[in-house]
Amino acid sequence: MVASPWYSAARTDPGKARARNEDAFLDCPQQGVWAVADGMGGHFGGDIASQMIVANLTELPLYRDLGERSKAVRQCLRWINRRLSQELTVTEDRLGIIGSTVVVLLLEGNRGVCIWAGDSRCYLWRGRRLYQLTKDHSLQQQLIDRQHFSRDEACAHPAAKALTRAVGAAPELTLEVLELDVQPGDTFLLCSDGLYQGLGTEALGRALDLASPRRVLEHLFDDVLRGTAPDNLTAVVIRP
């Protein structure tokens, strides 16, 4: 097998308030695919959804063409959505809604594709600047985009964290896709909201400026776990 040009590390933690960790991650540098899935908090079976996403993405064949790989990921996520929103809720009604956010990053040479639904994020650290590549599928973001709320006003809304998209939440899954050119030195961070909500952009940037993915994770998790850490937190860091 040809050595991957990317180094990566992943970590998850239940945080300080929740007994169960409903996050899951995929860390496969040899196949150029990484993912974070965050089971929907407050619903039974969030861990089932996130683990199903990661397990099925892991089993996908390695298509040489990035476009084919992107198509396969989207088809896979839509199949899981149908399985979660129809079959599981019929056969195991006691579980109710079973859903999860997802963010997937595919890298091949100097090209990348990010695919997501929900509020798990992908960040890019380039030239000592932090870019948020994904836009949250949440009521908070919808209020900002459509109602022109300020960020503070949107955050204050009682249902601000409600998701407008997630795998398993509706019969049809709408995924957002971003294609990008990758530059030497680019570093990527995939993470659940339990990680980024405890940190500002300056803290994220300071961590991503460190030398190795493992050190980045240590720094990020130490920062969050020094606080209240009310949610599960998961992150994957990818760099050349």
ZICORQUI-V475734 format. One record per pair of residues at least 6 apart in sequence whose ideal C-beta (glycine too) atoms are under 6 Angstrom apart, sorted by sequence separation. I is the first residue (numbers start at 1). J is the second residue. D is the distance in Angstrom with one decimal. If there is no record, write none. Layout:
i: {I:I}
j: {J:J}
d: {D:D}
//
This chain:
i: {40:63:143:154:210:14:27:39:106:123:124:26:39:114:208:26:105:123:124:165:207:224:39:88:144:12:25:39:104:122:143:60:122:207:24:37:103:121:207:84:140:10:23:102:220:37:10:22:37:101:103:105:119:101:116:217:8:101:103:114:118:119:56:139:140:203:217:8:139:187:216:35:142:6:139:22:56:199:213:4:22:138:4:24:198:213:24:53:137:22:26:52:137:195:198:24:26:31:73:49:69:194:194:195:194:195:66:73:192:70:191:66:118:133:190:53:118:117:118:189:49:53:117:45:48:49:50:117:188:44:49:187:45:43:117:40:115:116:126:39:115:125:37:38:114:124:37:101:102:113:123:36:99:100:112:122:35:99:98:99:112:121:34:130:110:120:33:119:130:32:121:130:32:38:85:105:125:36:84:105:81:85:80:81:103:77:81:78:74:49:40:36:38:34:36:23:15:36:34:9:34:8:9:7:11:9:23:25:27:22:21:23:25:16:17:15:18:15:15:14:15:13:12:10:9:8:6:7:5}
j: {46:69:149:160:216:21:34:46:113:130:131:34:47:122:216:35:114:132:133:174:216:233:49:98:154:23:36:50:115:133:154:72:134:219:37:50:116:134:220:98:154:25:38:117:235:53:27:39:54:118:120:122:136:119:134:235:27:120:122:133:137:138:76:159:160:223:237:29:160:208:237:57:164:29:162:46:80:223:237:29:47:163:30:50:224:239:51:80:164:50:54:80:165:224:227:54:57:62:104:84:106:231:232:233:233:235:108:115:234:113:235:111:163:178:236:100:165:165:166:237:98:102:166:95:98:99:100:167:238:95:100:239:98:97:175:99:175:176:186:100:177:187:100:101:178:188:102:166:167:179:189:103:166:167:180:190:104:168:168:169:182:191:105:201:182:192:106:193:204:107:196:205:108:120:168:188:208:120:168:190:167:171:167:168:190:167:173:173:175:168:166:190:192:190:192:192:194:234:236:213:238:213:214:213:217:217:232:234:236:232:232:234:236:229:230:229:232:231:232:232:233:233:234:236:237:238:238:239:240}
d: {4.9:4.4:4.2:6.0:5.1:4.1:5.9:2.4:4.5:6.0:4.4:5.9:5.1:4.9:5.8:4.0:5.5:5.6:5.5:6.0:5.0:5.6:5.2:5.4:5.0:5.1:5.2:4.3:4.5:4.5:4.2:5.3:4.8:4.1:4.8:3.8:4.1:4.9:4.8:4.9:4.5:4.7:5.2:5.7:5.9:4.4:4.0:3.1:5.9:2.6:4.3:5.9:4.1:5.8:5.0:6.0:5.5:4.4:5.3:5.4:5.4:4.9:5.4:5.3:4.0:5.7:5.9:4.8:5.9:5.3:4.6:5.6:5.9:4.7:4.4:3.8:5.8:5.8:3.8:4.2:4.4:5.7:5.0:3.9:4.1:5.9:5.0:5.8:4.8:5.9:4.9:5.8:3.7:6.0:5.3:4.4:5.5:5.3:5.6:5.7:5.5:3.4:5.0:4.2:3.8:5.2:4.3:5.7:4.5:4.6:4.2:5.5:5.3:5.8:4.4:5.8:5.9:4.4:4.6:5.6:5.0:5.4:5.9:4.3:5.7:5.4:4.4:5.9:4.4:4.8:3.7:4.1:3.8:4.9:5.4:4.3:5.6:5.6:5.3:4.8:5.3:4.2:4.7:4.5:4.5:5.9:4.7:5.4:5.5:5.4:4.3:5.4:4.4:5.2:4.9:5.4:4.5:3.6:5.2:4.3:4.9:5.8:4.8:5.4:4.9:5.1:5.5:5.1:5.8:4.6:5.9:4.7:5.5:5.1:5.2:5.9:3.9:5.0:3.2:5.9:5.0:5.5:5.8:5.8:5.4:5.9:3.8:5.2:5.6:5.2:6.0:4.5:4.0:5.8:5.6:5.2:5.9:5.3:4.8:3.8:5.8:5.5:4.5:5.8:4.7:5.5:4.5:5.4:5.6:5.8:4.9:3.9:5.5:4.3:4.4:4.0:5.9:5.4:5.4:5.4:5.7:5.3:4.1:4.3:5.6:4.4:5.5:5.9:5.8}
//
